[in-house]
Amino acid sequence: MAFANSGNSSDLFNNISNSLGIDSLSASNSSLQVSTDYANALNINNYFKGSSSSPVIESANLETQFPVNSVTSSNAPFTSGWYTVGSTGKVSFDYLFDGGAYEGELAIFSLEGMGQYQLGSTGFIQEAVRRSLSDSLLGHVVISDSDEAARFSGNLKWDANHNLGEYRGLKNFAMRPGDQFGIMQVPNGKVQELLNNPDIEGDKHPLFSLAPNNPLAASQFAQFRDINGSGRIFAMEDLRQDGTSDNDFNDFVFYMEGAIGDAPLLDNLIDKNHDWRSADVGKKISEWNPTPPDSNDKIGRPIPPDNRIKPPDNTIKPPSFQDGDLVKGSDEKVYLIQSSSRRLIPNPGIFQEMGFKKDAIKTLDDKDLNSISVGDNLPIPAQYQESANVANEWRSDLYWWDGNGTPSLDFSSNSNNLFATLNLGENTRGDGKKGINFDWGAGSPKGDDKLLNDNFAIAAYTEATFDGGTYNFQASGDDGFQVFVKKKGTDEPTYLTSKDKWQQAYGSPWKTEATLQGNYELYFIYYEERGDARFNLSWEKKAMVPKPPVVTPPLPDLIKPPIIEPPTPPTERSFSKKVLFNLIDQDLGGKGQVNNPSLNLGDSINLLEKYPVGVGNLSSTFDWKVQAFLSNGNFDVKLPSVFDISYVDAVSSGSTATIKFKSVLEDATLSTDIGLSLLGLAKLKAELNDPVVPLPIPLKLEFGREFDAIPELSQLAKSPISFDLGLGATDNYIEENQLFAEDDAFQSFDIVKFFALAANVGVALTGGGAALIPIIKVVEEALEAAGISIDAGLNINQASTLDIKGFEIDFDEDKTGDELQVPIGEEKEIEVQIPSNYRAGETFKVIPKVRPITEFISQLNFTGKLEGSFDPKWIPGFDTEISLGEFGFPDPPFTVPFSDKFDPFQRFSPYIYLPEINFSIV
């Protein structure tokens, strides 16, 4: 078996495997449970075992220790997000889709002993990183987005195609059979970057499949039920839930086999406005049928046979069976063993009715499962096959559905999903009207907890007689429904709701009229996704309005004006939505996102930790940091904005509705980087803790500073020439809706030091005999003694301006010129046409989308510069530097633009969707 590696990870792996003794480690874990059963419970004994020393860093020369978790538990600290390795020890990954602009990495790490670290702590993160980088049975980096491409590519309507590089196929990794592991994602960087900086924030802060480790304990990881029902496709969101996450869960989509576990379903987490599964690329992933991996591991790096690691041979032996066992193979079908035959349990509804438990399911190799003879499917239990007199009662069939999207309108055609036939009572309601009214809350149908309480659908009918005339129908429900009738003796339905879609009416009821005469079968279908389950349907004959009698008009002075009740006024609704528009690493010339080399290292070293010194305990740390970048010119923009939206919620069919938008810009930021920059930090900190005598303020001391290394090196070398090779600026001050970022880099030589250098060179060349050398040395010494400094050279000024003109709001996909332009701080309104085919009681929805309208320009300005200062240290008590002035030429300076003005958001940023707006048709 081959293993995926990058850089020198193979050397690290060899060192660690030699120090740990992988063979003995494998042998010593024979007590691990070897099973491919569902990982319904975390192995608490393994999770909390161990000491504060890392099983990875024995030979890695990494000494930092962290506080251990003093609390152990008999319960798992999380309910999903871990995975149990199968009997072969081989775990395989296939990178399916890259839907994010970030370039990050995905890693797996063993959970054995991780309970010693507090969830989300620095210790937990660094230990997870160490295991992932070991490329051993303790963990691996399995996907590196910057170095490889995904299997599928495609554009989404809100995002471009980010899939670049070479696709590497299915990759295999060795883990210990029966071990449990978690998954870690570094959204925009390498796992290696976290090794010495585990507290790094921003887009390099790691996210985990174990939700309690994430900000807000939010799920960043979801399970995607593909069309084959394998449940082995997973999707990760790379934007944190406490930030600007769009919840599209398409940033890392991958296939995993060789380990079994559970994750929250994608349906429960994905933003419906960013559901990519209906796009072409989503359909390809859903319909993709993974083939078994071949014997050649496609990882791009051969490993000699003598370096390969073979997991211990803990293969499950051919099983023995007994009646009552629950078994399954590699797919999701579950069987009950009866009379030495396997009987399929057709759906989760029957599984729950029979009182079965998931943790009792035994997972077998397919060849062992197929060796068992096949019996009949398990039928619906007798107590859930109720009869009904359809002349005056509702006969109702209940079906399971997978909760993915909404069920098909013909869900009842799949009899394998039928799990109950119930009598839902008489078709005359308690209020005397014909129909049905049930409200089961968050519970199960008819309050029976053995029935499903979510993800079920109902197909029901009763008989009804209509004596001619017009009948009023109305209904409401949670979630969706459809109503139609069939006249007896015919098989043609007459749809009262729409024929081709589910009717939604959570609040105001749906209403319609129909003229009917004769005997009919009246049907409704209904589905419940999650939450409350309720449905209210009624019909009654429309009352005839009698003709008014002929009345002799009274005398004029006796006429009274009619009393007219004013109509209920519609409600004006309003809400606010905060949106962050963000562009990262954009080229100053308008060419889009660029990747520049950068370095970011640092650490905080504990020198003393509560060392007793008589008056208290002394703590001391040394902080250091090195940051470097090399860029031909890039910029970042952050525009946090608030949109106030108001509208009248009740409109008539065929009319126009008005929506008002107002935008407010908050603390925006523009940052630019050009050239080479090397920044450093060195600080020694000391603090007195637990003082014997209480102090009014904490006693803290700091020594050291931040510095720009390149000019500092010039000064240390006493060179007369000084270079400033980096231009970096940040501006978060908005003036007249503009952001400016400006920086200067002065390439100079010190005239005083130049005189000194010239004198020294002259002495060396002439032996001090030249006539001018004494004069030069006298001038240099006089200027230096007087504290006079004169610098001359070339000044490079970089100036960038972002002019924020407002925002563009649209409701469709086309650039047709009907977009609404909203200047900053102003209120604008747009009219939306309500289709004339909508009926009273229905809801018309629109989803506005928005992006900024800006103009960006950046340029370099070159000018000569002469500056001087006077620091007369020879005057006692005078230590203030006085500037002699600064002179630049020419004026205006020589200017080189990076590009013409352009709008970076129109070029490179997709629209961001605002919350949907609902209009009730009256």
PADRENSE-285603 format. One record per residue (C-alpha): z, x, y. Coordinates in steps of 0.2 Angstrom, whole numbers, padded with zeros to 4 digits, always signed. Layout:
<atoms>
ZXY ...
</atoms>
This chain:
<atoms>
+0000+0000+0000 -0004+0007+0017 +0006+0004+0033 +0002+0001+0051 +0007+0015+0063 +0004+0021+0081 +0008+0038+0089 +0020+0049+0079 +0029+0035+0071 +0025+0042+0054 +0035+0058+0058 +0049+0047+0063 +0048+0036+0048 +0048+0052+0036 +0063+0059+0045 +0072+0042+0044 +0067+0039+0026 +0073+0056+0021 +0090+0054+0029 +0093+0037+0022 +0086+0040+0005 +0074+0025+0004 +0073+0025-0015 +0092+0025-0017 +0093+0012-0003 +0081+0001-0013 +0091+0003-0029 +0108+0000-0020 +0102-0017-0014 +0100-0024-0031 +0112-0037-0027 +0101-0045-0014 +0095-0062-0018 +0076-0060-0023 +0068-0077-0020 +0054-0084-0010 +0064-0100-0007 +0065-0108+0010 +0077-0098+0021 +0087-0113+0025 +0103-0103+0028 +0105-0085+0035 +0113-0073+0023 +0130-0072+0033 +0137-0058+0022 +0122-0047+0026 +0121-0052+0044 +0139-0048+0048 +0141-0033+0037 +0141-0015+0043 +0149-0004+0056 +0145+0000+0074 +0134+0015+0068 +0115+0011+0066 +0107+0013+0049 +0092+0019+0058 +0098+0033+0070 +0107+0045+0059 +0093+0058+0062 +0085+0051+0077 +0097+0060+0089 +0101+0044+0099 +0120+0044+0101 +0123+0029+0113 +0135+0016+0105 +0138-0002+0111 +0153-0013+0109 +0153-0022+0093 +0154-0041+0090 +0172-0044+0086 +0169-0062+0080 +0162-0065+0063 +0158-0082+0057 +0154-0092+0041 +0140-0101+0050 +0123-0094+0056 +0123-0091+0075 +0106-0099+0076 +0097-0112+0066 +0079-0105+0064 +0068-0090+0068 +0072-0079+0054 +0062-0076+0038 +0066-0071+0020 +0055-0058+0012 +0047-0063-0005 +0048-0054-0021 +0034-0042-0019 +0042-0034-0003 +0025-0035+0005 +0023-0045+0022 +0006-0047+0029 +0000-0051+0047 -0016-0056+0054 -0019-0057+0073 -0028-0073+0076 -0029-0076+0095 -0025-0068+0111 -0023-0081+0125 -0013-0071+0138 -0017-0058+0151 -0002-0047+0146 -0004-0033+0134 +0011-0033+0123 +0017-0029+0105 +0025-0039+0091 +0038-0031+0079 +0049-0036+0065 +0066-0030+0061 +0079-0032+0047 +0094-0043+0051 +0106-0034+0040 +0121-0029+0049 +0115-0036+0066 +0129-0048+0067 +0140-0033+0074 +0131-0034+0090 +0133-0049+0102 +0117-0060+0103 +0106-0055+0118 +0117-0039+0122 +0110-0022+0126 +0116-0016+0109 +0107-0030+0099 +0091-0026+0109 +0091-0007+0106 +0096-0009+0088 +0081-0021+0085 +0070-0008+0094 +0076+0006+0084 +0072-0003+0068 +0055-0009+0073 +0050+0009+0078 +0056+0016+0062 +0041+0010+0052 +0052+0009+0037 +0059-0005+0026 +0070-0009+0041 +0056-0014+0053 +0038-0011+0059 +0027-0014+0075 +0015-0026+0067 +0003-0030+0082 -0001-0020+0097 -0012-0030+0109 -0018-0015+0120 -0025-0006+0104 -0032-0021+0094 -0042-0037+0096 -0038-0054+0088 -0049-0062+0074 -0054-0077+0086 -0060-0077+0104 -0064-0090+0116 -0061-0097+0134 -0049-0110+0139 -0051-0122+0154 -0036-0114+0162 -0038-0096+0157 -0051-0083+0153 -0055-0074+0137 -0043-0059+0136 -0048-0053+0118 -0053-0035+0119 -0054-0020+0107 -0057-0019+0088 -0051-0032+0076 -0041-0023+0062 -0040-0037+0049 -0025-0042+0038 -0012-0028+0039 +0002-0026+0026 +0020-0019+0028 +0034-0015+0016 +0051-0024+0018 +0065-0026+0005 +0063-0041-0006 +0076-0054-0001 +0080-0046+0015 +0079-0057+0031 +0071-0052+0047 +0068-0058+0065 +0053-0056+0076 +0052-0048+0093 +0039-0048+0107 +0037-0036+0121 +0026-0047+0133 +0018-0034+0143 +0022-0016+0136 +0026-0006+0121 +0041-0007+0110 +0044+0012+0113 +0047+0009+0132 +0063-0001+0127 +0071+0013+0117 +0079+0022+0131 +0079+0007+0143 +0084-0009+0133 +0090-0018+0149 +0072-0017+0157 +0068-0034+0166 +0052-0042+0171 +0037-0043+0159 +0044-0030+0148 +0060-0039+0143 +0059-0043+0125 +0058-0061+0118 +0064-0066+0101 +0061-0078+0087 +0080-0080+0087 +0082-0092+0102 +0100-0087+0107 +0094-0069+0112 +0082-0076+0125 +0085-0081+0143 +0092-0099+0143 +0093-0098+0124 +0075-0105+0125 +0062-0106+0111 +0048-0094+0114 +0041-0095+0096 +0033-0110+0087 +0026-0115+0071 +0008-0121+0070 +0004-0133+0056 -0014-0129+0052 -0027-0141+0044 -0022-0134+0026 -0004-0137+0029 +0001-0119+0025 +0014-0118+0040 +0010-0099+0040 +0003-0099+0058 +0014-0095+0072 +0012-0095+0091 +0023-0086+0104 +0024-0089+0123 +0025-0073+0133 +0032-0080+0149 +0051-0083+0150 +0057-0100+0151 +0068-0096+0166 +0053-0090+0175 +0035-0096+0177 +0031-0101+0159 +0016-0113+0157 +0022-0116+0139 +0004-0115+0132 +0011-0105+0117 -0006-0096+0115 -0002-0078+0120 +0002-0071+0102 -0005-0082+0088 -0004-0074+0071 -0004-0078+0053 +0010-0072+0042 +0012-0072+0023 +0024-0064+0010 +0040-0071+0019 +0046-0089+0021 +0056-0097+0035 +0056-0110+0048 +0052-0111+0067 +0052-0126+0080 +0036-0136+0078 +0023-0132+0091 +0022-0151+0095 +0039-0151+0102 +0037-0136+0113 +0019-0135+0120 +0015-0142+0137 +0003-0156+0134 -0008-0151+0149 -0010-0134+0141 -0013-0139+0123 -0026-0128+0117 -0028-0134+0099 -0042-0147+0104 -0052-0133+0112 -0066-0124+0101 -0055-0109+0097 -0040-0120+0093 -0051-0130+0080 -0057-0114+0073 -0039-0108+0070 -0034-0125+0063 -0048-0126+0051 -0047-0107+0046 -0044-0105+0027 -0035-0088+0025 -0041-0079+0009 -0030-0068-0001 -0029-0050+0005 -0039-0037-0005 -0033-0021-0011 -0039-0011+0004 -0026-0013+0018 -0036-0014+0034 -0026-0004+0046 -0037+0010+0051 -0026+0025+0045 -0026+0030+0026 -0009+0036+0019 -0009+0048+0004 -0003+0041-0012 +0012+0052-0012 +0018+0046+0004 +0017+0027+0000 +0033+0017-0002 +0034+0005-0016 +0047-0009-0015 +0059-0011-0030 +0052-0021-0044 +0062-0037-0042 +0048-0049-0048 +0053-0066-0053 +0052-0068-0071 +0043-0083-0079 +0055-0098-0075 +0063-0110-0086 +0064-0128-0081 +0074-0143-0084 +0073-0162-0079 +0078-0165-0061 +0072-0148-0054 +0062-0148-0037 +0048-0135-0037 +0034-0130-0026 +0020-0117-0025 +0012-0108-0011 +0007-0124-0002 +0019-0138+0004 +0018-0150-0010 +0034-0153-0019 +0036-0159-0037 +0050-0167-0047 +0052-0161-0065 +0053-0175-0077 +0050-0175-0096 +0044-0157-0094 +0030-0163-0082 +0029-0161-0064 +0027-0177-0053 +0021-0175-0035 +0032-0182-0022 +0018-0189-0011 +0027-0187+0006 +0043-0183+0016 +0047-0202+0017 +0049-0204-0002 +0058-0187-0003 +0071-0193+0009 +0073-0210+0001 +0076-0202-0016 +0091-0192-0008 +0083-0175-0012 +0088-0159-0001 +0076-0146+0005 +0088-0132-0001 +0086-0137-0019 +0068-0133-0019 +0063-0119-0030 +0047-0109-0025 +0037-0103-0039 +0021-0092-0041 +0006-0103-0042 +0002-0097-0060 +0019-0103-0066 +0018-0119-0057 +0001-0123-0064 +0008-0119-0082 +0018-0136-0080 +0008-0151-0086 +0005-0164-0072 +0012-0181-0073 +0010-0197-0062 +0014-0196-0043 +0032-0202-0040 +0032-0220-0034 +0040-0228-0019 +0058-0233-0025 +0060-0251-0030 +0072-0255-0016 +0059-0251-0003 +0046-0262-0010 +0051-0278-0002 +0041-0294-0002 +0037-0306+0013 +0031-0323+0015 +0017-0319+0027 +0016-0338+0032 +0031-0335+0043 +0037-0317+0040 +0030-0300+0044 +0024-0289+0030 +0025-0271+0035 +0019-0255+0027 +0028-0239+0033 +0018-0222+0033 +0023-0204+0036 +0013-0194+0048 +0015-0175+0052 +0019-0177+0070 +0004-0167+0076 -0003-0175+0091 -0004-0194+0088 -0009-0202+0071 -0026-0208+0068 -0029-0227+0071 -0034-0228+0052 -0018-0219+0046 -0015-0233+0033 -0031-0228+0024 -0021-0213+0016 -0010-0222+0003 -0002-0205-0001 +0008-0206+0015 +0015-0224+0011 +0034-0223+0009 +0040-0241+0011 +0035-0259+0012 +0047-0269+0022 +0050-0287+0027 +0053-0286+0046 +0059-0304+0047 +0052-0320+0054 +0037-0321+0066 +0048-0333+0077 +0059-0323+0088 +0077-0327+0093 +0071-0333+0110 +0059-0346+0102 +0043-0337+0106 +0031-0331+0092 +0031-0312+0089 +0043-0298+0084 +0056-0288+0093 +0064-0273+0086 +0074-0259+0094 +0081-0246+0082 +0086-0233+0095 +0085-0215+0088 +0089-0222+0071 +0079-0227+0056 +0069-0244+0053 +0082-0258+0049 +0096-0245+0052 +0093-0238+0034 +0097-0219+0036 +0087-0215+0020 +0071-0220+0029 +0063-0208+0041 +0069-0209+0060 +0054-0200+0067 +0036-0197+0063 +0032-0214+0055 +0019-0227+0058 +0019-0246+0054 +0005-0257+0049 +0011-0275+0049 +0004-0293+0049 +0008-0311+0048 -0001-0328+0048 -0002-0338+0064 -0010-0355+0069 -0018-0358+0086 -0022-0375+0091 -0035-0371+0104 -0034-0366+0122 -0029-0350+0130 -0014-0339+0124 -0004-0326+0134 +0000-0310+0124 +0011-0296+0130 +0019-0281+0122 +0028-0265+0126 +0034-0251+0114 +0040-0233+0112 +0028-0224+0107 +0011-0233+0104 +0003-0248+0097 -0013-0259+0094 -0014-0278+0092 -0029-0287+0084 -0032-0304+0075 -0043-0309+0060 -0049-0327+0058 -0046-0332+0040 -0062-0332+0029 -0069-0318+0039 -0066-0299+0039 -0070-0296+0057 -0056-0291+0069 -0055-0296+0087 -0045-0283+0096 -0033-0289+0110 -0029-0271+0115 -0042-0257+0116 -0051-0254+0099 -0053-0235+0101 -0036-0229+0107 -0017-0232+0106 -0010-0243+0119 +0005-0236+0129 +0017-0247+0138 +0034-0239+0139 +0040-0249+0154 +0030-0263+0161 +0023-0273+0147 +0004-0274+0142 -0003-0291+0145 -0019-0300+0140 -0026-0318+0137 -0036-0324+0122 -0044-0341+0118 -0040-0344+0099 -0042-0359+0088 -0038-0360+0069 -0029-0350+0056 -0028-0332+0059 -0020-0316+0052 -0012-0307+0067 -0009-0288+0065 -0001-0274+0074 +0000-0256+0071 +0013-0245+0079 +0019-0226+0078 +0035-0218+0082 +0035-0199+0086 +0053-0195+0091 +0067-0202+0101 +0069-0221+0102 +0059-0233+0091 +0056-0250+0098 +0042-0263+0099 +0042-0280+0108 +0027-0292+0105 +0026-0311+0109 +0013-0324+0112 +0013-0342+0119 +0000-0355+0124 -0004-0354+0142 +0002-0369+0151 -0011-0382+0158 -0010-0384+0177 -0011-0403+0181 -0023-0408+0194 -0013-0413+0210 -0012-0432+0213 -0022-0440+0228 -0009-0441+0242 -0012-0450+0258 -0009-0437+0271 +0006-0440+0282 +0006-0441+0300 +0003-0424+0309 +0021-0423+0315 +0028-0425+0298 +0017-0410+0290 +0029-0396+0284 +0022-0379+0281 +0022-0373+0263 +0035-0360+0258 +0026-0344+0253 +0036-0332+0243 +0031-0314+0249 +0024-0303+0235 +0035-0289+0228 +0031-0274+0238 +0024-0259+0228 +0036-0244+0227 +0032-0227+0236 +0036-0213+0225 +0038-0195+0229 +0043-0179+0220 +0042-0160+0223 +0036-0146+0212 +0038-0128+0213 +0024-0117+0207 +0022-0098+0207 +0005-0091+0209 +0005-0073+0202 -0008-0059+0202 -0004-0043+0193 -0013-0026+0194 -0028-0032+0204 -0041-0019+0209 -0041-0017+0228 -0060-0018+0228 -0060-0035+0220 -0065-0030+0202 -0051-0039+0194 -0036-0033+0183 -0035-0015+0180 -0024-0004+0169 -0017+0011+0177 -0006+0025+0168 +0012+0024+0173 +0029+0031+0167 +0046+0023+0168 +0060+0032+0161 +0079+0032+0164 +0096+0031+0157 +0114+0029+0162 +0125+0042+0153 +0144+0039+0151 +0153+0055+0156 +0171+0047+0156 +0177+0030+0150 +0194+0025+0157 +0201+0043+0156 +0219+0043+0162 +0223+0053+0178 +0240+0048+0182 +0236+0035+0196 +0224+0025+0185 +0210+0027+0173 +0194+0037+0179 +0177+0031+0173 +0161+0042+0177 +0143+0039+0174 +0127+0049+0178 +0111+0039+0181 +0094+0046+0181 +0077+0039+0183 +0059+0045+0184 +0045+0034+0189 +0026+0039+0191 +0010+0030+0193 -0008+0035+0195 -0020+0022+0203 -0037+0022+0211 -0030+0006+0221 -0022-0010+0215 -0011-0024+0222 +0001-0037+0216 +0003-0054+0224 +0017-0067+0221 +0016-0084+0231 +0030-0096+0227 +0026-0112+0234 +0033-0130+0234 +0022-0145+0234 +0028-0162+0241 +0018-0176+0233 +0020-0195+0237 +0010-0210+0232 +0011-0229+0230 +0013-0233+0212 +0006-0250+0210 -0013-0253+0213 -0027-0265+0208 -0041-0262+0196 -0057-0255+0205 -0047-0251+0221 -0043-0234+0228 -0026-0226+0228 -0020-0213+0241 -0010-0197+0236 -0002-0187+0249 +0001-0168+0247 +0011-0156+0258 +0013-0137+0254 +0027-0126+0259 +0026-0107+0256 +0042-0098+0251 +0046-0079+0250 +0029-0072+0246 +0026-0054+0241 +0011-0042+0243 +0013-0024+0235 +0000-0010+0234 -0001+0006+0225 -0014+0020+0228 -0015+0038+0222 -0001+0049+0213 +0017+0045+0215 +0032+0054+0207 +0049+0046+0211 +0066+0051+0205 +0084+0046+0205 +0099+0056+0201 +0117+0049+0205 +0134+0053+0199 +0146+0039+0200 +0165+0039+0198 +0177+0024+0199 +0196+0022+0198 +0200+0008+0186 +0217+0000+0183 +0226+0009+0197 +0245+0010+0196 +0246+0004+0214 +0235-0010+0218 +0221-0005+0231 +0214-0017+0244 +0196-0012+0240 +0189-0004+0224 +0189+0015+0224 +0171+0021+0220 +0162+0037+0224 +0143+0041+0223 +0134+0057+0224 +0115+0059+0224 +0100+0050+0230 +0082+0044+0227 +0068+0056+0231 +0049+0058+0231 +0046+0073+0220 +0030+0079+0227 +0036+0083+0245 +0052+0089+0239 +0044+0102+0228 +0034+0108+0243 +0050+0110+0252 +0059+0119+0238 +0044+0131+0236 +0045+0134+0255 +0027+0131+0256 +0019+0128+0273 +0008+0115+0266 +0015+0098+0261 +0005+0085+0251 +0009+0066+0250 -0002+0060+0236 +0004+0042+0234 +0003+0027+0245 +0014+0012+0240 +0019-0003+0251 +0028-0019+0248 +0029-0034+0261 +0038-0050+0259 +0038-0055+0278 +0026-0069+0282 +0019-0069+0299 +0007-0083+0304 +0004-0086+0285 -0001-0068+0283 +0006-0054+0272 +0003-0035+0277 +0006-0020+0266 +0004-0003+0275 +0009+0015+0271 +0005+0032+0277 +0003+0049+0268 +0003+0064+0279 -0006+0080+0272 +0001+0093+0283 +0005+0111+0286 +0021+0118+0295 +0015+0129+0309 +0032+0138+0310 +0032+0142+0291 +0013+0147+0293 +0018+0160+0306 +0031+0166+0293 +0019+0167+0279 +0006+0176+0290 +0019+0189+0295 +0024+0192+0277 +0006+0193+0271 +0002+0205+0286 +0017+0216+0281 +0012+0217+0263 -0006+0221+0267 -0003+0234+0282 +0014+0241+0278 +0020+0233+0294 +0009+0244+0305 -0002+0231+0313 +0002+0228+0331 +0002+0209+0330 +0014+0208+0316 +0030+0211+0326 +0024+0198+0339 +0021+0185+0325 +0038+0188+0317 +0046+0187+0334 +0038+0170+0337 +0042+0164+0320 +0060+0169+0321 +0062+0162+0339 +0054+0145+0334 +0065+0144+0318 +0081+0149+0327 +0077+0136+0341 +0076+0122+0327 +0058+0118+0332 +0047+0111+0319 +0028+0107+0322 +0017+0099+0308 -0002+0097+0309 -0014+0089+0297 -0023+0074+0291 -0014+0057+0290 -0021+0044+0278 -0016+0026+0281 -0018+0012+0269 -0018-0006+0276 -0020-0022+0266 -0019-0040+0273 -0018-0056+0263 -0022-0071+0274 -0015-0087+0266 -0026-0101+0272 -0019-0115+0261 -0021-0123+0244 -0036-0132+0235 -0031-0147+0225 -0043-0155+0213 -0043-0168+0198 -0059-0163+0188 -0067-0148+0180 -0082-0146+0192 -0084-0138+0209 -0092-0153+0217 -0085-0151+0235 -0073-0166+0234 -0058-0154+0232 -0044-0157+0245 -0040-0142+0256 -0021-0142+0261 -0016-0130+0275 +0001-0122+0274 +0014-0134+0281 +0002-0148+0284 +0001-0165+0275 -0016-0171+0268 -0021-0186+0258 -0035-0189+0245 -0041-0205+0238 -0043-0208+0220 -0054-0221+0213 -0046-0233+0200 -0059-0238+0186 -0063-0256+0186 -0061-0258+0167 -0042-0256+0168 -0032-0272+0166 -0015-0278+0173 -0001-0269+0164 -0010-0254+0160 -0007-0237+0167 -0020-0225+0175 -0015-0207+0175 -0022-0192+0185 -0017-0174+0184 -0019-0164+0200 -0022-0145+0199 -0020-0132+0212 -0023-0114+0217 -0022-0105+0234 -0036-0102+0246 -0034-0084+0253 -0043-0069+0261 -0039-0052+0256 -0045-0035+0263 -0039-0017+0261 -0045-0001+0269 -0040+0017+0272 -0039+0024+0289 -0041+0043+0292 -0034+0052+0308 -0028+0069+0313 -0010+0070+0317 +0001+0082+0326 +0020+0079+0326 +0035+0090+0330 +0054+0089+0331 +0068+0099+0339 +0084+0102+0330 +0095+0114+0340 +0108+0119+0327 +0112+0134+0339 +0121+0122+0351 +0139+0119+0344 +0142+0101+0340 +0124+0096+0342 +0117+0090+0325 +0105+0077+0330 +0086+0079+0328 +0075+0075+0343 +0057+0070+0340 +0045+0079+0351 +0032+0066+0349 +0017+0061+0338 -0001+0062+0342 -0015+0055+0332 -0034+0056+0334 -0047+0049+0334 -0043+0032+0341 -0048+0021+0333 -0047+0030+0317 -0061+0033+0304 -0060+0018+0292 -0066+0016+0274 -0065-0002+0267 -0062-0004+0249 -0073-0020+0249 -0078-0035+0260 -0066-0049+0262 -0063-0059+0246 -0052-0072+0239 -0043-0065+0223 -0036-0082+0218 -0053-0090+0218 -0061-0076+0208 -0047-0072+0195 -0034-0085+0195 -0035-0102+0185 -0029-0118+0192 -0011-0122+0189 -0008-0140+0184 +0005-0151+0193 +0014-0165+0185 +0004-0181+0181 +0004-0196+0193 +0005-0213+0185 -0002-0229+0193 +0003-0246+0187 -0012-0258+0187 -0007-0275+0195 
</atoms>
